[in-house]
């Protein structure tokens, strides 16, 4: 599943929460591969070049470019 950023600037988080540590940012029209989704389906786990661990991005800031996000596995976080 591929997604594109639709906001000017979006924070990348360590966990699927606005309270989680910010570990980077992406900007409008950046595209990346989604690896999984949060249990509530509001957040997506993504793999980005330059990041060793997967990051979390809020789904409301993304547009799905290809694939069906409902097919992504649910990723549980501690």
PDB file of N, CA, C and O in Angstrom:
ATOM      1  N   UNK A   1       0.859  -1.176   0.000  1.00  0.00           N
ATOM      2  CA  UNK A   1       0.000   0.000   0.000  1.00  0.00           C
ATOM      3  C   UNK A   1       0.903   1.235   0.000  1.00  0.00           C
ATOM      4  O   UNK A   1       1.820   1.344   0.813  1.00  0.00           O
ATOM      5  N   UNK A   2       0.636   2.147  -0.905  1.00  0.00           N
ATOM      6  CA  UNK A   2       1.425   3.372  -1.015  1.00  0.00           C
ATOM      7  C   UNK A   2       0.552   4.572  -0.660  1.00  0.00           C
ATOM      8  O   UNK A   2      -0.615   4.641  -1.046  1.00  0.00           O
ATOM      9  N   UNK A   3       1.138   5.523   0.085  1.00  0.00           N
ATOM     10  CA  UNK A   3       0.408   6.718   0.494  1.00  0.00           C
ATOM     11  C   UNK A   3       1.207   7.968   0.154  1.00  0.00           C
ATOM     12  O   UNK A   3       2.428   7.928   0.003  1.00  0.00           O
ATOM     13  N   UNK A   4       0.476   9.091   0.037  1.00  0.00           N
ATOM     14  CA  UNK A   4       1.070  10.390  -0.256  1.00  0.00           C
ATOM     15  C   UNK A   4       0.618  11.380   0.812  1.00  0.00           C
ATOM     16  O   UNK A   4      -0.539  11.363   1.230  1.00  0.00           O
ATOM     17  N   UNK A   5       1.525  12.235   1.249  1.00  0.00           N
ATOM     18  CA  UNK A   5       1.226  13.266   2.248  1.00  0.00           C
ATOM     19  C   UNK A   5       0.400  14.374   1.587  1.00  0.00           C
ATOM     20  O   UNK A   5       0.763  14.866   0.518  1.00  0.00           O
ATOM     21  N   UNK A   6      -0.717  14.768   2.226  1.00  0.00           N
ATOM     22  CA  UNK A   6      -1.582  15.815   1.659  1.00  0.00           C
ATOM     23  C   UNK A   6      -1.543  17.113   2.465  1.00  0.00           C
ATOM     24  O   UNK A   6      -2.150  18.107   2.068  1.00  0.00           O
ATOM     25  N   UNK A   7      -0.834  17.109   3.592  1.00  0.00           N
ATOM     26  CA  UNK A   7      -0.671  18.322   4.395  1.00  0.00           C
ATOM     27  C   UNK A   7       0.699  18.937   4.091  1.00  0.00           C
ATOM     28  O   UNK A   7       1.573  18.263   3.546  1.00  0.00           O
ATOM     29  N   UNK A   8       0.888  20.204   4.439  1.00  0.00           N
ATOM     30  CA  UNK A   8       2.170  20.867   4.166  1.00  0.00           C
ATOM     31  C   UNK A   8       3.333  20.186   4.879  1.00  0.00           C
ATOM     32  O   UNK A   8       4.399  19.993   4.295  1.00  0.00           O
ATOM     33  N   UNK A   9       3.123  19.820   6.152  1.00  0.00           N
ATOM     34  CA  UNK A   9       4.171  19.175   6.953  1.00  0.00           C
ATOM     35  C   UNK A   9       3.496  18.243   7.949  1.00  0.00           C
ATOM     36  O   UNK A   9       2.509  18.611   8.587  1.00  0.00           O
ATOM     37  N   UNK A  10       4.031  17.042   8.077  1.00  0.00           N
ATOM     38  CA  UNK A  10       3.431  16.029   8.948  1.00  0.00           C
ATOM     39  C   UNK A  10       4.520  15.416   9.822  1.00  0.00           C
ATOM     40  O   UNK A  10       5.605  15.080   9.347  1.00  0.00           O
ATOM     41  N   UNK A  11       4.205  15.275  11.120  1.00  0.00           N
ATOM     42  CA  UNK A  11       5.148  14.653  12.048  1.00  0.00           C
ATOM     43  C   UNK A  11       5.126  13.141  11.917  1.00  0.00           C
ATOM     44  O   UNK A  11       4.076  12.532  11.712  1.00  0.00           O
ATOM     45  N   UNK A  12       6.304  12.548  12.040  1.00  0.00           N
ATOM     46  CA  UNK A  12       6.453  11.097  12.128  1.00  0.00           C
ATOM     47  C   UNK A  12       6.647  10.774  13.595  1.00  0.00           C
ATOM     48  O   UNK A  12       7.441  11.422  14.276  1.00  0.00           O
ATOM     49  N   UNK A  13       5.931   9.784  14.085  1.00  0.00           N
ATOM     50  CA  UNK A  13       5.936   9.489  15.517  1.00  0.00           C
ATOM     51  C   UNK A  13       6.479   8.086  15.802  1.00  0.00           C
ATOM     52  O   UNK A  13       6.485   7.212  14.935  1.00  0.00           O
ATOM     53  N   UNK A  14       6.932   7.900  17.035  1.00  0.00           N
ATOM     54  CA  UNK A  14       7.469   6.614  17.473  1.00  0.00           C
ATOM     55  C   UNK A  14       6.357   5.612  17.770  1.00  0.00           C
ATOM     56  O   UNK A  14       6.599   4.405  17.791  1.00  0.00           O
ATOM     57  N   UNK A  15       5.140   6.103  17.999  1.00  0.00           N
ATOM     58  CA  UNK A  15       3.983   5.256  18.300  1.00  0.00           C
ATOM     59  C   UNK A  15       2.734   5.954  17.757  1.00  0.00           C
ATOM     60  O   UNK A  15       2.779   7.145  17.450  1.00  0.00           O
ATOM     61  N   UNK A  16       1.628   5.229  17.636  1.00  0.00           N
ATOM     62  CA  UNK A  16       0.408   5.810  17.065  1.00  0.00           C
ATOM     63  C   UNK A  16      -0.370   6.692  18.045  1.00  0.00           C
ATOM     64  O   UNK A  16      -1.463   6.341  18.488  1.00  0.00           O
ATOM     65  N   UNK A  17       0.224   7.849  18.373  1.00  0.00           N
ATOM     66  CA  UNK A  17      -0.392   8.779  19.308  1.00  0.00           C
ATOM     67  C   UNK A  17       0.230  10.156  19.118  1.00  0.00           C
ATOM     68  O   UNK A  17       1.418  10.273  18.817  1.00  0.00           O
ATOM     69  N   UNK A  18      -0.580  11.197  19.294  1.00  0.00           N
ATOM     70  CA  UNK A  18      -0.029  12.555  19.225  1.00  0.00           C
ATOM     71  C   UNK A  18       0.853  12.864  20.430  1.00  0.00           C
ATOM     72  O   UNK A  18       1.568  13.866  20.435  1.00  0.00           O
ATOM     73  N   UNK A  19       0.806  12.016  21.443  1.00  0.00           N
ATOM     74  CA  UNK A  19       1.671  12.173  22.608  1.00  0.00           C
ATOM     75  C   UNK A  19       3.013  11.466  22.437  1.00  0.00           C
ATOM     76  O   UNK A  19       3.919  11.646  23.252  1.00  0.00           O
ATOM     77  N   UNK A  20       3.145  10.661  21.380  1.00  0.00           N
ATOM     78  CA  UNK A  20       4.382   9.910  21.149  1.00  0.00           C
ATOM     79  C   UNK A  20       5.485  10.838  20.647  1.00  0.00           C
ATOM     80  O   UNK A  20       5.221  11.901  20.085  1.00  0.00           O
ATOM     81  N   UNK A  21       6.711  10.414  20.862  1.00  0.00           N
ATOM     82  CA  UNK A  21       7.883  11.194  20.462  1.00  0.00           C
ATOM     83  C   UNK A  21       7.885  11.432  18.948  1.00  0.00           C
ATOM     84  O   UNK A  21       7.629  10.518  18.164  1.00  0.00           O
ATOM     85  N   UNK A  22       8.177  12.674  18.554  1.00  0.00           N
ATOM     86  CA  UNK A  22       8.327  13.012  17.138  1.00  0.00           C
ATOM     87  C   UNK A  22       9.733  12.600  16.716  1.00  0.00           C
ATOM     88  O   UNK A  22      10.716  13.012  17.332  1.00  0.00           O
ATOM     89  N   UNK A  23       9.829  11.784  15.661  1.00  0.00           N
ATOM     90  CA  UNK A  23      11.146  11.301  15.224  1.00  0.00           C
ATOM     91  C   UNK A  23      11.490  11.758  13.810  1.00  0.00           C
ATOM     92  O   UNK A  23      12.454  11.282  13.211  1.00  0.00           O
ATOM     93  N   UNK A  24      10.700  12.677  13.288  1.00  0.00           N
ATOM     94  CA  UNK A  24      10.982  13.220  11.969  1.00  0.00           C
ATOM     95  C   UNK A  24       9.748  13.879  11.389  1.00  0.00           C
ATOM     96  O   UNK A  24       8.702  13.936  12.036  1.00  0.00           O
ATOM     97  N   UNK A  25       9.873  14.378  10.166  1.00  0.00           N
ATOM     98  CA  UNK A  25       8.741  14.982   9.473  1.00  0.00           C
ATOM     99  C   UNK A  25       8.786  14.606   7.995  1.00  0.00           C
ATOM    100  O   UNK A  25       9.831  14.237   7.460  1.00  0.00           O
ATOM    101  N   UNK A  26       7.635  14.709   7.358  1.00  0.00           N
ATOM    102  CA  UNK A  26       7.518  14.573   5.910  1.00  0.00           C
ATOM    103  C   UNK A  26       6.751  15.791   5.416  1.00  0.00           C
ATOM    104  O   UNK A  26       6.100  16.482   6.199  1.00  0.00           O
ATOM    105  N   UNK A  27       6.828  16.051   4.115  1.00  0.00           N
ATOM    106  CA  UNK A  27       6.176  17.225   3.551  1.00  0.00           C
ATOM    107  C   UNK A  27       5.214  16.817   2.436  1.00  0.00           C
ATOM    108  O   UNK A  27       5.238  15.685   1.953  1.00  0.00           O
ATOM    109  N   UNK A  28       4.379  17.754   2.049  1.00  0.00           N
ATOM    110  CA  UNK A  28       3.347  17.512   1.045  1.00  0.00           C
ATOM    111  C   UNK A  28       3.931  16.831  -0.193  1.00  0.00           C
ATOM    112  O   UNK A  28       4.994  17.202  -0.692  1.00  0.00           O
ATOM    113  N   UNK A  29       3.200  15.827  -0.667  1.00  0.00           N
ATOM    114  CA  UNK A  29       3.508  15.026  -1.856  1.00  0.00           C
ATOM    115  C   UNK A  29       4.592  13.976  -1.654  1.00  0.00           C
ATOM    116  O   UNK A  29       4.880  13.227  -2.587  1.00  0.00           O
ATOM    117  N   UNK A  30       5.210  13.890  -0.468  1.00  0.00           N
ATOM    118  CA  UNK A  30       6.119  12.772  -0.191  1.00  0.00           C
ATOM    119  C   UNK A  30       5.312  11.476  -0.260  1.00  0.00           C
ATOM    120  O   UNK A  30       4.167  11.438   0.193  1.00  0.00           O
ATOM    121  N   UNK A  31       5.892  10.420  -0.818  1.00  0.00           N
ATOM    122  CA  UNK A  31       5.222   9.124  -0.905  1.00  0.00           C
ATOM    123  C   UNK A  31       6.060   8.068  -0.213  1.00  0.00           C
ATOM    124  O   UNK A  31       7.289   8.138  -0.211  1.00  0.00           O
ATOM    125  N   UNK A  32       5.379   7.076   0.385  1.00  0.00           N
ATOM    126  CA  UNK A  32       6.065   5.986   1.050  1.00  0.00           C
ATOM    127  C   UNK A  32       5.151   4.779   1.162  1.00  0.00           C
ATOM    128  O   UNK A  32       3.950   4.855   0.902  1.00  0.00           O
ATOM    129  N   UNK A  33       5.748   3.669   1.554  1.00  0.00           N
ATOM    130  CA  UNK A  33       5.039   2.404   1.686  1.00  0.00           C
ATOM    131  C   UNK A  33       4.515   2.235   3.102  1.00  0.00           C
ATOM    132  O   UNK A  33       5.240   2.457   4.072  1.00  0.00           O
ATOM    133  N   UNK A  34       3.254   1.841   3.215  1.00  0.00           N
ATOM    134  CA  UNK A  34       2.653   1.556   4.517  1.00  0.00           C
ATOM    135  C   UNK A  34       2.868   0.087   4.853  1.00  0.00           C
ATOM    136  O   UNK A  34       2.713  -0.785   3.998  1.00  0.00           O
ATOM    137  N   UNK A  35       3.226  -0.179   6.108  1.00  0.00           N
ATOM    138  CA  UNK A  35       3.517  -1.544   6.553  1.00  0.00           C
ATOM    139  C   UNK A  35       2.402  -2.146   7.398  1.00  0.00           C
ATOM    140  O   UNK A  35       2.210  -3.362   7.412  1.00  0.00           O
ATOM    141  N   UNK A  36       1.669  -1.288   8.104  1.00  0.00           N
ATOM    142  CA  UNK A  36       0.643  -1.778   9.011  1.00  0.00           C
ATOM    143  C   UNK A  36      -0.245  -0.635   9.448  1.00  0.00           C
ATOM    144  O   UNK A  36      -0.071   0.509   9.027  1.00  0.00           O
ATOM    145  N   UNK A  37      -1.211  -0.967  10.311  1.00  0.00           N
ATOM    146  CA  UNK A  37      -2.141   0.047  10.802  1.00  0.00           C
ATOM    147  C   UNK A  37      -2.392  -0.166  12.283  1.00  0.00           C
ATOM    148  O   UNK A  37      -2.178  -1.254  12.816  1.00  0.00           O
ATOM    149  N   UNK A  38      -2.852   0.895  12.939  1.00  0.00           N
ATOM    150  CA  UNK A  38      -3.186   0.789  14.359  1.00  0.00           C
ATOM    151  C   UNK A  38      -4.501   0.032  14.507  1.00  0.00           C
ATOM    152  O   UNK A  38      -5.246  -0.132  13.540  1.00  0.00           O
ATOM    153  N   UNK A  39      -4.773  -0.421  15.706  1.00  0.00           N
ATOM    154  CA  UNK A  39      -5.976  -1.203  15.952  1.00  0.00           C
ATOM    155  C   UNK A  39      -7.238  -0.420  15.595  1.00  0.00           C
ATOM    156  O   UNK A  39      -8.204  -1.005  15.105  1.00  0.00           O
ATOM    157  N   UNK A  40      -7.244   0.899  15.834  1.00  0.00           N
ATOM    158  CA  UNK A  40      -8.419   1.710  15.507  1.00  0.00           C
ATOM    159  C   UNK A  40      -8.434   2.166  14.043  1.00  0.00           C
ATOM    160  O   UNK A  40      -9.403   2.780  13.597  1.00  0.00           O
ATOM    161  N   UNK A  41      -7.354   1.867  13.290  1.00  0.00           N
ATOM    162  CA  UNK A  41      -7.289   2.202  11.873  1.00  0.00           C
ATOM    163  C   UNK A  41      -7.016   3.665  11.574  1.00  0.00           C
ATOM    164  O   UNK A  41      -7.096   4.077  10.417  1.00  0.00           O
ATOM    165  N   UNK A  42      -6.695   4.462  12.589  1.00  0.00           N
ATOM    166  CA  UNK A  42      -6.476   5.894  12.380  1.00  0.00           C
ATOM    167  C   UNK A  42      -5.022   6.241  12.076  1.00  0.00           C
ATOM    168  O   UNK A  42      -4.738   7.313  11.542  1.00  0.00           O
ATOM    169  N   UNK A  43      -4.111   5.348  12.411  1.00  0.00           N
ATOM    170  CA  UNK A  43      -2.676   5.574  12.207  1.00  0.00           C
ATOM    171  C   UNK A  43      -2.110   4.479  11.319  1.00  0.00           C
ATOM    172  O   UNK A  43      -2.602   3.350  11.302  1.00  0.00           O
ATOM    173  N   UNK A  44      -1.055   4.840  10.573  1.00  0.00           N
ATOM    174  CA  UNK A  44      -0.379   3.861   9.725  1.00  0.00           C
ATOM    175  C   UNK A  44       1.098   3.800  10.076  1.00  0.00           C
ATOM    176  O   UNK A  44       1.739   4.818  10.338  1.00  0.00           O
ATOM    177  N   UNK A  45       1.621   2.578  10.076  1.00  0.00           N
ATOM    178  CA  UNK A  45       3.053   2.385  10.261  1.00  0.00           C
ATOM    179  C   UNK A  45       3.687   2.399   8.877  1.00  0.00           C
ATOM    180  O   UNK A  45       3.179   1.767   7.951  1.00  0.00           O
ATOM    181  N   UNK A  46       4.794   3.117   8.737  1.00  0.00           N
ATOM    182  CA  UNK A  46       5.427   3.270   7.429  1.00  0.00           C
ATOM    183  C   UNK A  46       6.926   3.027   7.516  1.00  0.00           C
ATOM    184  O   UNK A  46       7.543   3.148   8.574  1.00  0.00           O
ATOM    185  N   UNK A  47       7.486   2.680   6.367  1.00  0.00           N
ATOM    186  CA  UNK A  47       8.921   2.514   6.227  1.00  0.00           C
ATOM    187  C   UNK A  47       9.443   3.683   5.402  1.00  0.00           C
ATOM    188  O   UNK A  47       9.007   3.893   4.270  1.00  0.00           O
ATOM    189  N   UNK A  48      10.370   4.437   5.964  1.00  0.00           N
ATOM    190  CA  UNK A  48      10.932   5.580   5.253  1.00  0.00           C
ATOM    191  C   UNK A  48      12.436   5.438   5.111  1.00  0.00           C
ATOM    192  O   UNK A  48      13.113   4.947   6.014  1.00  0.00           O
ATOM    193  N   UNK A  49      12.949   5.868   3.977  1.00  0.00           N
ATOM    194  CA  UNK A  49      14.380   5.858   3.734  1.00  0.00           C
ATOM    195  C   UNK A  49      15.054   6.739   4.776  1.00  0.00           C
ATOM    196  O   UNK A  49      14.600   7.850   5.049  1.00  0.00           O
ATOM    197  N   UNK A  50      16.133   6.240   5.353  1.00  0.00           N
ATOM    198  CA  UNK A  50      16.869   7.012   6.350  1.00  0.00           C
ATOM    199  C   UNK A  50      16.425   6.765   7.778  1.00  0.00           C
ATOM    200  O   UNK A  50      17.080   7.224   8.715  1.00  0.00           O
ATOM    201  N   UNK A  51      15.324   6.048   7.964  1.00  0.00           N
ATOM    202  CA  UNK A  51      14.843   5.721   9.316  1.00  0.00           C
ATOM    203  C   UNK A  51      15.063   4.226   9.534  1.00  0.00           C
ATOM    204  O   UNK A  51      14.620   3.405   8.730  1.00  0.00           O
ATOM    205  N   UNK A  52      15.745   3.877  10.619  1.00  0.00           N
ATOM    206  CA  UNK A  52      16.041   2.469  10.865  1.00  0.00           C
ATOM    207  C   UNK A  52      14.820   1.714  11.381  1.00  0.00           C
ATOM    208  O   UNK A  52      14.649   0.530  11.088  1.00  0.00           O
ATOM    209  N   UNK A  53      13.980   2.390  12.141  1.00  0.00           N
ATOM    210  CA  UNK A  53      12.767   1.752  12.671  1.00  0.00           C
ATOM    211  C   UNK A  53      11.550   2.297  11.933  1.00  0.00           C
ATOM    212  O   UNK A  53      11.578   3.426  11.444  1.00  0.00           O
ATOM    213  N   UNK A  54      10.485   1.510  11.848  1.00  0.00           N
ATOM    214  CA  UNK A  54       9.251   2.030  11.240  1.00  0.00           C
ATOM    215  C   UNK A  54       8.725   3.228  12.025  1.00  0.00           C
ATOM    216  O   UNK A  54       8.955   3.343  13.228  1.00  0.00           O
ATOM    217  N   UNK A  55       8.031   4.099  11.345  1.00  0.00           N
ATOM    218  CA  UNK A  55       7.450   5.300  11.952  1.00  0.00           C
ATOM    219  C   UNK A  55       5.933   5.232  11.843  1.00  0.00           C
ATOM    220  O   UNK A  55       5.392   4.444  11.067  1.00  0.00           O
ATOM    221  N   UNK A  56       5.251   6.067  12.628  1.00  0.00           N
ATOM    222  CA  UNK A  56       3.787   6.135  12.591  1.00  0.00           C
ATOM    223  C   UNK A  56       3.353   7.491  12.038  1.00  0.00           C
ATOM    224  O   UNK A  56       3.921   8.529  12.377  1.00  0.00           O
ATOM    225  N   UNK A  57       2.330   7.457  11.178  1.00  0.00           N
ATOM    226  CA  UNK A  57       1.797   8.661  10.555  1.00  0.00           C
ATOM    227  C   UNK A  57       0.282   8.644  10.710  1.00  0.00           C
ATOM    228  O   UNK A  57      -0.353   7.610  10.501  1.00  0.00           O
ATOM    229  N   UNK A  58      -0.305   9.797  11.079  1.00  0.00           N
ATOM    230  CA  UNK A  58      -1.759   9.881  11.223  1.00  0.00           C
ATOM    231  C   UNK A  58      -2.427   9.770   9.853  1.00  0.00           C
ATOM    232  O   UNK A  58      -2.057  10.480   8.918  1.00  0.00           O
ATOM    233  N   UNK A  59      -3.406   8.880   9.740  1.00  0.00           N
ATOM    234  CA  UNK A  59      -4.072   8.606   8.472  1.00  0.00           C
ATOM    235  C   UNK A  59      -4.775   9.795   7.844  1.00  0.00           C
ATOM    236  O   UNK A  59      -4.897   9.861   6.621  1.00  0.00           O
ATOM    237  N   UNK A  60      -5.241  10.742   8.662  1.00  0.00           N
ATOM    238  CA  UNK A  60      -5.938  11.910   8.142  1.00  0.00           C
ATOM    239  C   UNK A  60      -5.051  12.860   7.361  1.00  0.00           C
ATOM    240  O   UNK A  60      -5.537  13.790   6.717  1.00  0.00           O
ATOM    241  N   UNK A  61      -3.737  12.624   7.419  1.00  0.00           N
ATOM    242  CA  UNK A  61      -2.790  13.487   6.705  1.00  0.00           C
ATOM    243  C   UNK A  61      -2.315  12.852   5.403  1.00  0.00           C
ATOM    244  O   UNK A  61      -1.455  13.399   4.712  1.00  0.00           O
ATOM    245  N   UNK A  62      -2.887  11.687   5.073  1.00  0.00           N
ATOM    246  CA  UNK A  62      -2.428  10.920   3.916  1.00  0.00           C
ATOM    247  C   UNK A  62      -3.539  10.677   2.903  1.00  0.00           C
ATOM    248  O   UNK A  62      -4.724  10.680   3.237  1.00  0.00           O
ATOM    249  N   UNK A  63      -3.128  10.467   1.666  1.00  0.00           N
ATOM    250  CA  UNK A  63      -4.022   9.995   0.608  1.00  0.00           C
ATOM    251  C   UNK A  63      -3.444   8.667   0.125  1.00  0.00           C
ATOM    252  O   UNK A  63      -2.253   8.577  -0.171  1.00  0.00           O
ATOM    253  N   UNK A  64      -4.285   7.640   0.047  1.00  0.00           N
ATOM    254  CA  UNK A  64      -3.829   6.346  -0.459  1.00  0.00           C
ATOM    255  C   UNK A  64      -3.672   6.453  -1.972  1.00  0.00           C
ATOM    256  O   UNK A  64      -4.605   6.834  -2.678  1.00  0.00           O
ATOM    257  N   UNK A  65      -2.485   6.114  -2.458  1.00  0.00           N
ATOM    258  CA  UNK A  65      -2.181   6.195  -3.885  1.00  0.00           C
ATOM    259  C   UNK A  65      -2.453   4.852  -4.560  1.00  0.00           C
ATOM    260  O   UNK A  65      -2.989   4.805  -5.667  1.00  0.00           O
ATOM    261  N   UNK A  66      -2.081   3.765  -3.890  1.00  0.00           N
ATOM    262  CA  UNK A  66      -2.336   2.437  -4.446  1.00  0.00           C
ATOM    263  C   UNK A  66      -2.505   1.429  -3.319  1.00  0.00           C
ATOM    264  O   UNK A  66      -1.929   1.576  -2.240  1.00  0.00           O
ATOM    265  N   UNK A  67      -3.303   0.405  -3.588  1.00  0.00           N
ATOM    266  CA  UNK A  67      -3.544  -0.635  -2.610  1.00  0.00           C
ATOM    267  C   UNK A  67      -4.724  -0.320  -1.700  1.00  0.00           C
ATOM    268  O   UNK A  67      -5.318   0.756  -1.777  1.00  0.00           O
ATOM    269  N   UNK A  68      -5.050  -1.270  -0.843  1.00  0.00           N
ATOM    270  CA  UNK A  68      -6.172  -1.148   0.087  1.00  0.00           C
ATOM    271  C   UNK A  68      -5.640  -1.197   1.512  1.00  0.00           C
ATOM    272  O   UNK A  68      -5.140  -2.237   1.940  1.00  0.00           O
ATOM    273  N   UNK A  69      -5.734  -0.086   2.266  1.00  0.00           N
ATOM    274  CA  UNK A  69      -5.195  -0.079   3.623  1.00  0.00           C
ATOM    275  C   UNK A  69      -5.865  -1.075   4.565  1.00  0.00           C
ATOM    276  O   UNK A  69      -5.294  -1.433   5.595  1.00  0.00           O
ATOM    277  N   UNK A  70      -7.062  -1.519   4.222  1.00  0.00           N
ATOM    278  CA  UNK A  70      -7.749  -2.509   5.059  1.00  0.00           C
ATOM    279  C   UNK A  70      -7.051  -3.860   5.020  1.00  0.00           C
ATOM    280  O   UNK A  70      -7.296  -4.708   5.878  1.00  0.00           O
ATOM    281  N   UNK A  71      -6.183  -4.071   4.033  1.00  0.00           N
ATOM    282  CA  UNK A  71      -5.443  -5.337   3.940  1.00  0.00           C
ATOM    283  C   UNK A  71      -4.165  -5.322   4.786  1.00  0.00           C
ATOM    284  O   UNK A  71      -3.515  -6.355   4.940  1.00  0.00           O
ATOM    285  N   UNK A  72      -3.805  -4.162   5.330  1.00  0.00           N
ATOM    286  CA  UNK A  72      -2.596  -4.061   6.154  1.00  0.00           C
ATOM    287  C   UNK A  72      -2.803  -4.770   7.492  1.00  0.00           C
ATOM    288  O   UNK A  72      -3.902  -4.741   8.046  1.00  0.00           O
ATOM    289  N   UNK A  73      -1.756  -5.405   8.009  1.00  0.00           N
ATOM    290  CA  UNK A  73      -1.885  -6.041   9.318  1.00  0.00           C
ATOM    291  C   UNK A  73      -2.010  -5.007  10.426  1.00  0.00           C
ATOM    292  O   UNK A  73      -1.453  -3.912  10.338  1.00  0.00           O
ATOM    293  N   UNK A  74      -2.748  -5.367  11.471  1.00  0.00           N
ATOM    294  CA  UNK A  74      -2.849  -4.510  12.651  1.00  0.00           C
ATOM    295  C   UNK A  74      -1.576  -4.712  13.467  1.00  0.00           C
ATOM    296  O   UNK A  74      -1.203  -5.841  13.787  1.00  0.00           O
ATOM    297  N   UNK A  75      -0.911  -3.600  13.800  1.00  0.00           N
ATOM    298  CA  UNK A  75       0.338  -3.638  14.567  1.00  0.00           C
ATOM    299  C   UNK A  75       0.021  -3.206  15.985  1.00  0.00           C
ATOM    300  O   UNK A  75      -0.484  -2.107  16.211  1.00  0.00           O
ATOM    301  N   UNK A  76       0.321  -4.077  16.941  1.00  0.00           N
ATOM    302  CA  UNK A  76       0.094  -3.721  18.333  1.00  0.00           C
ATOM    303  C   UNK A  76       1.347  -3.049  18.878  1.00  0.00           C
ATOM    304  O   UNK A  76       2.465  -3.448  18.552  1.00  0.00           O
ATOM    305  N   UNK A  77       1.159  -2.040  19.698  1.00  0.00           N
ATOM    306  CA  UNK A  77       2.276  -1.315  20.284  1.00  0.00           C
ATOM    307  C   UNK A  77       2.216  -1.448  21.795  1.00  0.00           C
ATOM    308  O   UNK A  77       1.134  -1.560  22.373  1.00  0.00           O
ATOM    309  N   UNK A  78       3.378  -1.435  22.435  1.00  0.00           N
ATOM    310  CA  UNK A  78       3.406  -1.579  23.896  1.00  0.00           C
ATOM    311  C   UNK A  78       2.735  -0.408  24.607  1.00  0.00           C
ATOM    312  O   UNK A  78       2.678  -0.383  25.836  1.00  0.00           O
TER     313      UNK A  78
END
